[in-house]
């Protein structure tokens, strides 16, 4: 504990907040003690014993501070009543695009299920002929139903705008 000032100075220089320094100091002391008990502290006999110990302890404190600052429980969220107000740029689709998408979806829900199905089948990677074959209908009939569904969908959208 005679080198507590060195440990605290290392933690301050590393950016450990004041509220957590006592806990990290305790972690440094315990880590150093455990390392000594395992025989990990092997100073150079030619060097001053206290200087060697201070350098070794500084290394432990620096590593503990780094691990502490990188740990998940240190990173925390700051709640804000207006989180989007803190952003400098618009994120995601604009409000107009969202309203327009909602209108399109509402117009789509007003169609009959068979009309919705054929309109959504156009987005499938398979061609319309495969859709018709799965349903057991003529491809020309499927194309006619698709045109009719598109016309009704356009009417639904026109009424909304």
Secondary structure, DSSP 8 states (H G I E B T S, - for coil): -TTHHHHHHHHHHHT--HHHHHHHHHHHHHHHHHHHHTT-----TTS-HHHHHHHHHHHHHHHHHHHHHHSTTT------TTGGGG-SS--SS-HHHHHHHHHHHHHHHTS-HHHHHHHHHTTSSS-HHHHHHHHT--HHHHHHHHHHHHHHHHHHHHHH-
